[in-house]
Amino acid sequence: MATGNLGKPPATAYGFVEITGVTAAVTVLDLMCKTAGVTPVTWEKKWGGRLVTIVVQGDVSSVQEAVNIANANEFRKPVASGVLTNPHSEIVRLVMQSAKKSIAKGGS
């Protein structure tokens, strides 16, 4: 699900949302992108898709709004969420590594 942001400069902020179920993750990601103007970076499925971590990027206020929207959604509440402003270079490296891995797997 990486969007080809690998060549862009690092995000001002990253938003992380962990939610149970792929359908819930896609629904929440769509809502976050449409209402807050963030860009998806990557996602990771754990336990056969029963837990999905979504990572979005954008300016700080947009990312905070997107995470708030994810937490307030009525479809399914996230298990965990967080916003990292001005992420450390090692965090950027880890997120980009995940995005590259997602692209290599065909976006899944």
Secondary structure, DSSP 8 states (H G I E B T S, - for coil): ---SGGGS---SEEEEEEEESHHHHHHHHHHHHHHH--EEEEEEEEGGGTEEEEEEEE-HHHHHHHHHHHHH-SS---SEEEEEES--HHHHHHHHHHHHHHHHTT--
